[in-house]
Amino acid sequence: MRLPIIKTLLPGPEAARLIETDHAYVSPSYTRIYPLVVERGEGLWVHDADGNQFLDLTAGIAVCATGHCHPRVVQAIVAQSQKLLHMSGTDFYYTAQIELAEKLAKLAPGARQRKVFFGNSGAEAVEAAFKLARWHSRRELNLAFFGAFHGRTMGALSLTASKAIQKKYYNPLVPGITHIPYPYCYRCPYGMCHPECGIACVNWLEDPLFRTSVPPEEVAAIFVEPIQGEGGYIVPPPEFHQQLSKLMKKYDILYVADEVQSGMGRTGRMFAMEHFGVEPDIIALAKGIASGMPLGAMVAGADIMTWEAGSHASTFGGNPIACKAAMATIELLEEGLMANAAARGGQLLVGLRDLQKHFECLGDVRGIGLMVAVELVRDRHTKERAADWRNQILQKAFSRGLLLLPCGENAIRFCPALSVSRDEIEVGLAILAEAIGEVAG
Ligand code: PLP
């Protein structure tokens, strides 16, 4: 069983030197969790600048879906880079983009014909969806959720309501967006309990929101993460999306699923919305789509994507190398990694629920597939958030060679590569248990 190897103090001397240079030259706006300087990676393992080896359960923020530098993805990148680096889908056709568009259009849930717009990131995929929804509907208003993270460009940021710091001093943003409570059943915003609530969070939209304040005939789209990601890996109750989508259909409001984090096999299905039986009008994709190459995609019903030439484009969007990396990624997902995500996600949930029996501070364990989180609380009854314990646990895990990320105010997220093995999950759980024991045992 492979274990992390930590042979220096962290950061080691070379990492410390590089971090000093980083502080001199790199934007201070990034939120680095711990002093890790990554030099190379393979599978679930990364090596830092001093030769320390870490077990990575973050996959570079849910991006390296096939593991670091999967040989088939690298091979696809090398082969394409020897043929064509760039041509631009804005003005030219090229094979790699056409092939990927066909693949994504056919993968999207439902029988509806689909078309694809390519960008370079999650924010660009959301931005494109935002523009298309307006263009198609000629309506000006939009709905999004508290806790949502949709990206940081001005349009996507206007839809985001994750942390105030992300918006501070950037106002005015795009007007006409109303944020509504997400179905966070562990801390129900309405103080109710599922299923007795009757999905009050959906009913509330029709009355009072539409009745008193937001005319639904003016709403272009609702932007929703199937499982809220940065907000805390919050899984809504099973009937939520169907009821919400039914209500939106009633008023011709487009259902935009932001699958940037939850999509591309992470939950054990290609798109997380498949778990909820909803076929969104528009899907935003990025992160895991190309195993680390920058790529974003917006997949929409062909009946919706009717905008005219010149309405929207991107010089780099859908770069041929990124498209080939995406094709290789999708093949690997279909050949077994998606099934592995479901199996390993189940193992991880069982392991965390076992830990919950030993540690009172583990308030809620939740997730689907390899989109799993555990919420740290001071006390299980009051559910008082223990963000400080969460932060300390992340540091302790790091010092033992385990990479984890936070999400929400007080949760730890697990979003490893979909290629993670049974042993790697066990090693991760064992190190986590030591870290929790040291902080809040
Ligand atoms: N949408 C969701 C659900 C995300 O999780 C993220 C990033 O975390 C984004 C959009 C923005 O993606 P990017 O950082 O690639 O712009």
Boltz pocket constraint, residues with backbone or C-beta under 6 A from the ligand:
constraints:
  - pocket:
      binder: B
      contacts: [[A, 120], [A, 121], [A, 122], [A, 123], [A, 124], [A, 126], [A, 149], [A, 150], [A, 151], [A, 152], [A, 225], [A, 229], [A, 230], [A, 258], [A, 259], [A, 260], [A, 261], [A, 262], [A, 286], [A, 287]]
      max_distance: 6.0
